[in-house]
Amino acid sequence: MAVEAAVTGPVAGMERRVIVSASLAHAMTHTLELTFAALLIRIGFEFGVREAALGAVATAGTLTFGVFALPSGWLVDRWGPRAVMVTAMWSAAVFALFVAVSPNLLLLSVALALLGCGIGLYHPAGTAMVATVAERRGVALAAHGIAGNAGVSIAPAAATVIAFAFDWRIAYVVFAIAAAATGVLIMRIAPSRSEAAEAVAARARAFKATTRKAPRTAPPAERRWMMWPLVLIFVAAIGQGFIYRGSLTFLTLHLEEHLGLSLFGWDAEAVAGGAAAVVLLAAVFGQSAGGTLSDRIPVEWAPLPFLVVAAPFLVLMGATTGVLLLLASAVFVMSNWAQQPIFNGLITDYSPANAVGRAFGINFFLTFGLGSFAAGFAGAIAEAWGTPAVFYALAGVALAELVAMSIVARGANRRRRAMSAAVEASMVAGGG
């Protein structure tokens, strides 16, 4: 216990620095990701283009945002998370300024693609830093996720207010300055690669000196890229990306068409937009619930109750109207976002040794890169059968995820029982 007490102070202090710096960068990343969508109408009016052209321009940024998670993971393992986080923020600041001065649609597309590259570097770096340094990993990852939700919420309001007061280009200038300042803060307070490694090693030594708690997960003894539990976790990540992008893309439209509620004389579009914003607040409670549960039970089992809830409530979203539709949407959002800190913990523990950065790079490429195709997939379904069918299809994806993660959990249980039996056998042999 003395060893544990000796490391609690410095590790706890470093954990706070990690959570603060990573959370600010996470919020900044999602703010810059969604600024273009918030300013879509104003930008289209200035350049004289409509939704189809603007959608193509937006794709340039969303695609690179997902693709650049792959090189980010490699850079994290080579340079360390702090260096990549600073690079992400400072490059995002430069490219946001490029967006602000773009004179035509072609250069705007190029600038947005470069901005997507910059912010695309963030997720593997920030998530890896939080997941490897934090002792209460689930809660720390939940706080990090909530900061990202804040960025998602702040971007539309802040960008719109700035554009209304000045100009849409000024919004990008303001966010560029904020991103540069975030990079400076990370450089000052986030731990270096060597500092973080020493803190992790100190806590590992303290963990071995006490029998206070069991390991959080039970991955195979030899962790390899092609081992089936990690492959199934990556498959589930693709499902996560499909559900994330598909549900977000059509939530407001679905509420507009099927909510059937009026408020203070607002039209259906206004009510749907406000209702969607309120529903998405449930993500905060979901992140907290998922992070807390993953600190209290084996992490392999933690996503299962949320997946069990997600599938039927996606079906309810497609089948109901009015208040019941709102409640079903809120429960789905909570259960869906609850899985994020859990899956990030699983990626950390199941990735091959010294490759957690690359593992997160693959994970976020699958989630944001391949997951981005969900918008087109869901759009084709909505056009053919209506928006309710989108949520029925996503429920099927959630069920497939549930099957994959049930297999992972059962495998972990078998390994956990085998390890317990081996420990008991060694104790008996030692006593004899």
MIMARRO-531827 format. One record per residue (C-alpha): chain; z, y, x; residue number from 1. Coordinates in pm, whole numbers, always signed. Each point is the difference from the previous one (the first is absolute). Example, Ala and Ser with C-alpha at 12.3 -4.5 7.8 and 13.67 -1.06 7.14 Angstrom:
BEGIN
SITE:ch:c3:c2:c1:i
SITE:A:+780:-450:+1230:1;
SITE:A:-66:+344:+137:2;
// end
This chain:
BEGIN
SITE:ch:c3:c2:c1:i
SITE:A:+0:+0:+0:1;
SITE:A:+62:+230:+293:2;
SITE:A:-360:-37:+112:3;
SITE:A:-122:+82:-351:4;
SITE:A:+218:+312:-15:5;
SITE:A:-130:+113:+337:6;
SITE:A:-361:+14:-119:7;
SITE:A:+53:+121:-356:8;
SITE:A:+28:+368:+94:9;
SITE:A:-312:+44:+215:10;
SITE:A:-211:-235:-211:11;
SITE:A:+108:+174:-323:12;
SITE:A:-84:+340:+150:13;
SITE:A:-342:-120:+112:14;
SITE:A:-57:-156:-342:15;
SITE:A:+56:+339:-168:16;
SITE:A:-244:+166:+242:17;
SITE:A:-259:-268:-70:18;
SITE:A:+33:+25:-378:19;
SITE:A:-17:+381:-2:20;
SITE:A:-303:+27:+229:21;
SITE:A:-192:-289:-157:22;
SITE:A:+74:+114:-356:23;
SITE:A:-127:+352:+65:24;
SITE:A:-316:-137:+160:25;
SITE:A:-48:-245:-288:26;
SITE:A:+25:+281:-257:27;
SITE:A:-243:+210:+205:28;
SITE:A:-247:-288:+24:29;
SITE:A:-19:-51:-376:30;
SITE:A:-9:+374:-64:31;
SITE:A:-314:+29:+214:32;
SITE:A:-143:-319:-151:33;
SITE:A:+12:+139:-356:34;
SITE:A:-71:+370:+57:35;
SITE:A:-375:-41:-50:36;
SITE:A:+52:-170:-336:37;
SITE:A:+230:+282:-109:38;
SITE:A:-261:+264:+94:39;
SITE:A:-304:-193:-123:40;
SITE:A:-106:+242:-274:41;
SITE:A:+29:+312:+219:42;
SITE:A:-190:-160:+288:43;
SITE:A:-273:-127:-232:44;
SITE:A:-37:+347:-153:45;
SITE:A:-38:+165:+343:46;
SITE:A:-263:-245:+125:47;
SITE:A:-176:-37:-335:48;
SITE:A:+40:-378:-32:49;
SITE:A:+141:-231:-264:50;
SITE:A:+220:-309:-16:51;
SITE:A:-240:-255:+149:52;
SITE:A:-61:+201:+318:53;
SITE:A:+369:+89:+31:54;
SITE:A:+93:-366:-41:55;
SITE:A:-235:-95:+285:56;
SITE:A:+156:+270:+218:57;
SITE:A:+350:-123:-84:58;
SITE:A:-97:-357:+97:59;
SITE:A:-69:+120:+355:60;
SITE:A:+368:+84:+39:61;
SITE:A:+153:-292:-189:62;
SITE:A:-208:-258:+190:63;
SITE:A:+94:+128:+346:64;
SITE:A:+362:+32:-117:65;
SITE:A:+9:-378:-52:66;
SITE:A:-222:-104:+292:67;
SITE:A:+193:+193:+265:68;
SITE:A:+314:-201:-67:69;
SITE:A:-158:-270:+221:70;
SITE:A:-29:+202:+325:71;
SITE:A:+335:+160:-82:72;
SITE:A:+172:-339:+11:73;
SITE:A:-145:-73:+343:74;
SITE:A:+103:+345:+127:75;
SITE:A:+356:-48:-133:76;
SITE:A:+40:-319:+204:77;
SITE:A:-145:+173:+307:78;
SITE:A:+149:+352:-17:79;
SITE:A:+294:-38:-239:80;
SITE:A:+45:+139:-353:81;
SITE:A:+110:+353:+92:82;
SITE:A:-312:+76:+203:83;
SITE:A:-228:-121:-282:84;
SITE:A:+195:+193:-266:85;
SITE:A:-33:+323:+200:86;
SITE:A:-371:-68:+54:87;
SITE:A:-43:-57:-374:88;
SITE:A:+167:+328:-95:89;
SITE:A:-168:+217:+263:90;
SITE:A:-347:-144:-56:91;
SITE:A:+51:+38:-377:92;
SITE:A:+90:+365:+56:93;
SITE:A:-323:+62:+196:94;
SITE:A:-221:-183:-249:95;
SITE:A:+164:+173:-298:96;
SITE:A:-108:+328:+159:97;
SITE:A:-353:-143:+30:98;
SITE:A:+10:-67:-374:99;
SITE:A:+115:+357:-63:100;
SITE:A:-298:+153:+185:101;
SITE:A:-270:-246:-116:102;
SITE:A:-302:+210:-109:103;
SITE:A:-189:-271:-191:104;
SITE:A:+46:-337:-168:105;
SITE:A:-129:-204:+295:106;
SITE:A:+245:+150:+247:107;
SITE:A:+275:-25:-259:108;
SITE:A:-68:-374:-24:109;
SITE:A:+18:-34:+379:110;
SITE:A:+322:+203:+13:111;
SITE:A:+162:-209:-273:112;
SITE:A:-104:-321:+177:113;
SITE:A:+163:+127:+321:114;
SITE:A:+310:+103:-194:115;
SITE:A:+15:-353:-142:116;
SITE:A:-12:-134:+357:117;
SITE:A:+294:+220:+99:118;
SITE:A:+232:-81:-288:119;
SITE:A:-121:-362:+6:120;
SITE:A:+181:-40:+333:121;
SITE:A:+338:+66:-161:122;
SITE:A:+103:-300:-209:123;
SITE:A:+13:-277:+263:124;
SITE:A:+187:+231:+239:125;
SITE:A:+257:+147:-238:126;
SITE:A:+67:-324:-185:127;
SITE:A:+35:-197:+325:128;
SITE:A:+250:+253:+135:129;
SITE:A:+218:-9:-312:130;
SITE:A:-21:-378:-41:131;
SITE:A:+95:-83:+360:132;
SITE:A:+275:+258:+61:133;
SITE:A:+187:+14:-334:134;
SITE:A:+292:-239:-48:135;
SITE:A:+3:+32:-380:136;
SITE:A:-373:-50:+10:137;
SITE:A:-66:-31:-371:138;
SITE:A:+178:+323:-88:139;
SITE:A:-165:+183:+291:140;
SITE:A:-347:-118:-101:141;
SITE:A:+76:+104:-359:142;
SITE:A:+94:+352:+117:143;
SITE:A:-322:+12:+202:144;
SITE:A:-198:-113:-305:145;
SITE:A:+167:+254:-228:146;
SITE:A:-106:+275:+242:147;
SITE:A:-357:-121:-39:148;
SITE:A:+39:+16:-378:149;
SITE:A:+122:+357:+43:150;
SITE:A:-318:+82:+188:151;
SITE:A:-207:-153:-279:152;
SITE:A:+187:+217:-251:153;
SITE:A:+8:+320:+206:154;
SITE:A:-366:+8:+100:155;
SITE:A:-160:+84:-338:156;
SITE:A:+255:+267:-92:157;
SITE:A:+21:+166:+342:158;
SITE:A:-376:-4:+62:159;
SITE:A:-72:+138:-347:160;
SITE:A:+255:+282:+31:161;
SITE:A:-132:+106:+342:162;
SITE:A:-362:-18:-116:163;
SITE:A:+82:+201:-312:164;
SITE:A:+182:+269:+200:165;
SITE:A:-251:+17:+287:166;
SITE:A:-282:-251:+47:167;
SITE:A:-43:-379:+30:168;
SITE:A:-75:+41:+372:169;
SITE:A:+336:+168:+53:170;
SITE:A:+171:-310:-141:171;
SITE:A:-148:-206:+283:172;
SITE:A:+105:+264:+253:173;
SITE:A:+360:-10:-128:174;
SITE:A:+8:-380:+12:175;
SITE:A:-153:+4:+349:176;
SITE:A:+285:+220:+122:177;
SITE:A:+252:-229:-170:178;
SITE:A:-155:-309:+163:179;
SITE:A:+8:+162:+345:180;
SITE:A:+366:+95:-50:181;
SITE:A:+79:-356:-110:182;
SITE:A:-157:-130:+322:183;
SITE:A:+220:+232:+205:184;
SITE:A:+310:-119:-188:185;
SITE:A:-89:-365:+58:186;
SITE:A:-44:+66:+370:187;
SITE:A:+345:+160:+16:188;
SITE:A:+214:-238:-208:189;
SITE:A:-172:-340:-31:190;
SITE:A:+100:-254:+267:191;
SITE:A:-239:-91:+278:192;
SITE:A:-126:-354:+32:193;
SITE:A:+262:-87:+262:194;
SITE:A:+285:+158:-200:195;
SITE:A:-92:-193:-314:196;
SITE:A:-36:-327:+195:197;
SITE:A:+345:+42:+155:198;
SITE:A:+158:+76:-338:199;
SITE:A:-159:-310:-154:200;
SITE:A:+115:-214:+294:201;
SITE:A:+356:+140:-23:202;
SITE:A:+20:-82:-370:203;
SITE:A:-137:-350:+66:204;
SITE:A:+275:-58:+257:205;
SITE:A:+258:+121:-252:206;
SITE:A:-147:-227:-268:207;
SITE:A:+35:-304:+226:208;
SITE:A:+366:+89:+65:209;
SITE:A:+95:-32:-368:210;
SITE:A:-60:-249:-280:211;
SITE:A:+29:+273:-261:212;
SITE:A:-332:-72:-170:213;
SITE:A:-297:-235:+1:214;
SITE:A:-355:+92:+110:215;
SITE:A:-196:+197:-258:216;
SITE:A:-309:-221:+19:217;
SITE:A:-97:-346:+121:218;
SITE:A:-348:+26:+158:219;
SITE:A:-145:-293:+198:220;
SITE:A:+150:-38:+348:221;
SITE:A:-342:+62:+156:222;
SITE:A:-154:+307:-164:223;
SITE:A:-380:+2:+20:224;
SITE:A:-274:+203:-167:225;
SITE:A:-147:-292:-194:226;
SITE:A:+324:-160:-121:227;
SITE:A:-23:-48:-375:228;
SITE:A:+307:+210:-104:229;
SITE:A:-139:+311:+173:230;
SITE:A:-347:-64:-142:231;
SITE:A:+148:-22:-351:232;
SITE:A:+194:+324:+57:233;
SITE:A:-326:+169:+102:234;
SITE:A:-174:-143:-309:235;
SITE:A:+279:+147:-211:236;
SITE:A:-57:+334:+179:237;
SITE:A:-360:+2:-125:238;
SITE:A:+134:-58:-352:239;
SITE:A:+247:+283:+48:240;
SITE:A:-283:+233:+102:241;
SITE:A:-211:-99:-302:242;
SITE:A:+285:+57:-242:243;
SITE:A:+98:+330:+168:244;
SITE:A:-348:+153:+3:245;
SITE:A:-119:-150:-330:246;
SITE:A:+306:+107:-198:247;
SITE:A:+16:+350:+149:248;
SITE:A:-371:+60:-59:249;
SITE:A:+11:-80:-372:250;
SITE:A:+359:+70:-105:251;
SITE:A:-59:+359:-118:252;
SITE:A:-325:-87:-180:253;
SITE:A:+164:-298:-170:254;
SITE:A:+289:+216:-118:255;
SITE:A:-242:+264:-122:256;
SITE:A:-190:-255:-209:257;
SITE:A:+288:-214:-129:258;
SITE:A:+328:+191:+16:259;
SITE:A:-54:+170:-335:260;
SITE:A:+284:+252:+40:261;
SITE:A:-9:+377:-47:262;
SITE:A:+252:+242:+140:263;
SITE:A:+41:+375:-54:264;
SITE:A:-359:+23:-115:265;
SITE:A:-142:-129:+331:266;
SITE:A:-324:-197:-14:267;
SITE:A:-23:-368:+96:268;
SITE:A:-117:+77:+355:269;
SITE:A:+296:+227:+74:270;
SITE:A:+252:-243:-149:271;
SITE:A:-151:-291:+195:272;
SITE:A:+15:+191:+329:273;
SITE:A:+364:+91:-53:274;
SITE:A:+89:-351:-114:275;
SITE:A:-166:-153:+307:276;
SITE:A:+202:+228:+228:277;
SITE:A:+324:-100:-174:278;
SITE:A:-88:-370:+9:279;
SITE:A:-72:+13:+373:280;
SITE:A:+353:+130:+62:281;
SITE:A:+114:-357:-71:282;
SITE:A:-140:-86:+343:283;
SITE:A:+307:+165:+155:284;
SITE:A:+233:-239:-184:285;
SITE:A:-225:-291:+88:286;
SITE:A:+5:+78:+373:287;
SITE:A:+379:+24:-7:288;
SITE:A:+41:-325:-196:289;
SITE:A:-238:-194:+224:290;
SITE:A:+155:+128:+321:291;
SITE:A:+354:-72:-117:292;
SITE:A:-85:-352:-119:293;
SITE:A:-175:-87:+327:294;
SITE:A:+321:+84:+188:295;
SITE:A:+207:-233:-222:296;
SITE:A:-207:-317:-44:297;
SITE:A:-253:-186:+219:298;
SITE:A:-298:+234:+22:299;
SITE:A:-249:-276:-88:300;
SITE:A:+159:-24:-348:301;
SITE:A:+32:+376:-58:302;
SITE:A:-356:+71:-129:303;
SITE:A:+2:-282:-255:304;
SITE:A:+206:+163:-280:305;
SITE:A:-212:+315:+23:306;
SITE:A:-326:-198:-13:307;
SITE:A:+133:-195:-299:308;
SITE:A:+61:+334:-175:309;
SITE:A:-325:+169:+108:310;
SITE:A:-246:-247:-155:311;
SITE:A:+122:+6:-364:312;
SITE:A:+55:+374:+3:313;
SITE:A:-356:+55:+122:314;
SITE:A:-110:-202:-302:315;
SITE:A:+225:+214:-224:316;
SITE:A:-161:+314:+146:317;
SITE:A:-337:-125:-119:318;
SITE:A:+124:-117:-341:319;
SITE:A:+232:+281:-119:320;
SITE:A:-8:+367:-93:321;
SITE:A:+247:+286:-38:322;
SITE:A:+354:-18:+133:323;
SITE:A:-29:-374:+71:324;
SITE:A:-298:+71:+226:325;
SITE:A:+204:+259:+189:326;
SITE:A:+292:-238:+46:327;
SITE:A:-227:-285:+112:328;
SITE:A:-170:+233:+249:329;
SITE:A:+333:+115:+144:330;
SITE:A:+130:-357:+42:331;
SITE:A:-327:-103:+167:332;
SITE:A:+11:+295:+240:333;
SITE:A:+361:-79:+92:334;
SITE:A:-72:-370:+61:335;
SITE:A:-318:+69:+194:336;
SITE:A:+146:+258:+240:337;
SITE:A:+314:-211:+47:338;
SITE:A:-213:-247:+194:339;
SITE:A:-99:+247:+273:340;
SITE:A:+318:-2:+212:341;
SITE:A:+26:-377:-49:342;
SITE:A:-350:-73:+127:343;
SITE:A:+50:+236:+294:344;
SITE:A:+310:-200:+96:345;
SITE:A:-192:-326:-25:346;
SITE:A:-280:+132:+220:347;
SITE:A:+258:+99:+263:348;
SITE:A:+165:-343:+14:349;
SITE:A:-309:-220:-34:350;
SITE:A:-228:+184:+246:351;
SITE:A:-56:-160:+343:352;
SITE:A:+231:+112:+280:353;
SITE:A:-73:+352:+133:354;
SITE:A:-275:+47:-260:355;
SITE:A:+177:+171:-290:356;
SITE:A:-226:+306:+34:357;
SITE:A:-318:-208:-28:358;
SITE:A:+151:-191:-292:359;
SITE:A:+64:+325:-187:360;
SITE:A:-349:+119:+95:361;
SITE:A:-152:-307:-166:362;
SITE:A:+235:+34:-298:363;
SITE:A:-87:+364:-71:364;
SITE:A:-370:-62:+61:365;
SITE:A:+14:-271:-266:366;
SITE:A:+211:+213:-235:367;
SITE:A:-182:+334:+31:368;
SITE:A:-337:-112:+139:369;
SITE:A:-93:-309:-202:370;
SITE:A:+226:+120:-280:371;
SITE:A:-216:+313:-36:372;
SITE:A:-275:-218:-153:373;
SITE:A:+228:-53:-298:374;
SITE:A:-111:+337:-141:375;
SITE:A:-359:-120:-34:376;
SITE:A:+108:-344:-121:377;
SITE:A:+227:+152:-265:378;
SITE:A:-263:+256:-94:379;
SITE:A:-255:-273:-76:380;
SITE:A:+257:-182:-216:381;
SITE:A:+95:+321:-184:382;
SITE:A:-362:+86:-69:383;
SITE:A:-72:-347:-137:384;
SITE:A:+319:-73:-198:385;
SITE:A:+213:+317:+2:386;
SITE:A:+304:+105:+200:387;
SITE:A:+236:-263:-153:388;
SITE:A:-206:-269:+172:389;
SITE:A:+75:+163:+338:390;
SITE:A:+370:-69:-43:391;
SITE:A:-62:-356:-123:392;
SITE:A:-202:-65:+316:393;
SITE:A:+271:+153:+220:394;
SITE:A:+255:-227:-170:395;
SITE:A:-207:-295:+122:396;
SITE:A:+16:+140:+354:397;
SITE:A:+380:+31:-31:398;
SITE:A:+23:-365:-108:399;
SITE:A:-206:-105:+304:400;
SITE:A:+240:+198:+219:401;
SITE:A:+294:-175:-166:402;
SITE:A:-147:-342:+85:403;
SITE:A:-63:+99:+363:404;
SITE:A:+349:+140:+52:405;
SITE:A:+165:-295:-175:406;
SITE:A:-161:-226:+261:407;
SITE:A:+131:+226:+279:408;
SITE:A:+352:-3:-150:409;
SITE:A:+6:-380:-38:410;
SITE:A:-112:-46:+360:411;
SITE:A:+272:+236:+121:412;
SITE:A:+258:-196:-200:413;
SITE:A:-103:-324:+169:414;
SITE:A:+27:+159:+345:415;
SITE:A:+337:+155:-89:416;
SITE:A:+139:-338:-109:417;
SITE:A:-136:-165:+315:418;
SITE:A:+164:+266:+219:419;
SITE:A:+334:-41:-181:420;
SITE:A:-16:-378:+41:421;
SITE:A:-73:+40:+372:422;
SITE:A:+295:+237:+45:423;
SITE:A:+235:-237:-182:424;
SITE:A:-123:-293:+208:425;
SITE:A:+58:+190:+325:426;
SITE:A:+350:+97:-113:427;
SITE:A:+83:-364:-80:428;
SITE:A:-140:-112:+332:429;
SITE:A:+194:+271:+184:430;
SITE:A:+325:-95:-180:431;
SITE:A:-49:-362:+91:432;
// end
